[in-house]
Amino acid sequence: MRYVVILITLIVLGVLITSFIVATYEYLTPRTSTPLVPPTCTVRISSCDYVTIYVLVDNHGYDGFSSPWGISLLIKTRNSSILFDAGPSPEALEVNSRLLGINLSSLKFVVISHEHGDHWYGLRYVAKVAPHIVVYVPAGMSSSVKDDIADLGFKVVNIHNTTVVNGCVAIIGELLGPPWEQALAIDVKGLGLIVLVGCSHPGVDRIVAKAVKDLGIKPYAVIGGFHLMGASRDEIKHIVENLIKLGVKRVYPIHCSGDLIRELMKSEYPEIYGDGHVGTTLVFNASKS
């Protein structure tokens, strides 16, 4: 009888250990695996005639704008005004919006790329001028940050898979950096995808590849933080070459991209390099980009 009890105990322990290992593996393994050469499309998106992108917050200063460490981009299509990230400071977001003549009270919704404060603390200003709107966040974002955003009065909506949220605008489903991070893509007629990234912790090339795979549309431009400060010249060239292989025609490295990629692209890839800083306004359409 004693041996039977020992045997049952060992079996139960084995089941518990196996379950723990499987659960840990699923938690640590990225939920999306994206090849650099994406073959298929799973989400249908329409196209816009144009999109205008305003750099509301960036740590690359310009002409009297407030330039704390962080990023916020405003996207305007024919019928929508969308905020991608909100920067680290409500004061900076307010001042820079006014300098650009932008009224954020007309925002349709906000997309937050990931949970780091330099990408969402500025929501305190948005809560004043556009209260109670939807804020889309990565499903893997920490619950404490989701609660903090909800406490500002916003409706927090989790996104895991790539999702069309407004006609020609899609949120590119989260990838693990860490942290979990999502991006935004706009399909512009005659050009392709304009991809916006926050910090690119999972890799900017992986994010663009996922956008192309999920939407089945070629990329045209990518703008945002590339998380390449401290990266070697060879590492940066590898990333740039991957973006070129994916079909990207214009690259705007701002925020946490680092000075080296800007210098390297100016000298070695001038045909695709786009300079960017706070206050920059970009218009993408088939005749002007």
Helices and strands as residue ranges (DSSP letters): H 2-28, E 50-58, E 71-76, E 81-84, H 90-99, G 104-106, E 109-111, G 117-119, H 123-129, E 134-138, H 143-151, E 155-159, E 163-166, E 169-176, E 180-188, E 192-197, H 204-215, E 219-225, H 233-246, E 250-254, G 255-257, H 259-268, E 281-285
